[in-house]
Amino acid sequence: NANSIGGGDMKQGEAIKKIIDEYGSAAEKFQGFHSRHEGYAVIKEELDELWDNIKADATEDLIIEEAVQVGAMVLRFLIDITE
């Protein structure tokens, strides 16, 4: 189904809303990325946390939370770093 993520129950709109909400929360707490290198490092850190949770067979809620953080940081990278 084109509106589902990975055959699961989450719809694209719900996933995007979660990412945008997380982006907004992070933008309120932290300054934007100062360089592409910093943005990459933050994205990698979040991706590593997601991978650690996948390997640990964490709960679906925790994996979703980490995946949303990855998406939010990619969105932030696109907004902060591109002209």
N, C-alpha and C positions, 0 to 999 in steps of 0.2 A: 504494500500500500504506500503510495507516494506521500501520504500525509502522516505516516507513522515513522518512528525512529527505530531502525533495526528490527522491524516486525513487532515491536513492543506496543504498549498502549499509549505512549506519549505522542501527541500530535505535534507537527512542526510549529504551529503557532504557540503552543504551550512551551516548547523548548526555547523558542526565540524569546518569549516573554521572560523566562527564567534567566536567560543570558543577559538581556537588557536590564533587568532588575539588579542582577549581580554587578553589572558594569556600573550602574548608577550608585550602588552602595560603595563600591571600591573608589569611584571618582570622588565621593564625599569624604572618604577617609584618607586617601593617599594622593600625592601629587602625580601628575601625568608622567609618562616615560620621557626621559631626557635624551635618549638616543635609541637607535635601533638595537644596539648591543644590550642595553638595559631591558628593552622590551622583549628581546629574544630570551634573555636570562630568566625573566619572570614567567614567560610562557613555558619554558623548559622546566622550571621548578614546579609549576602547576601540573604539567604533563607527567612529570616523574611521580608526583603525588597520586595522580590518577592511576598510573601503572602499578605503583606499590599497592594500592587498594584492590586493583584487579587481581594481582598475584596473590594477595592475602584472602581472596574470595570474600571481600567485604560485602556488606549489605547493598542492595540495589539503591537505597536512598543515599548512602555515602558515595557510591560510584557516580550517581547522577549529580550530586553536589560537586564532586571534583570535576566532572565533565563540564558542568555549567561554569565553573571557575576558569577552566581552560578556554571555553568559548568567550567568556567575558574579557579575558586578557588578550585574546586575538582581536576582538572588537576594539579594545582600548588601543592596541598597537596600530590598527588601521586608522583610528581617529587621531591619535597623538603623533604618529611618526610620518604619515603621508601628508603631502602638501595639497 
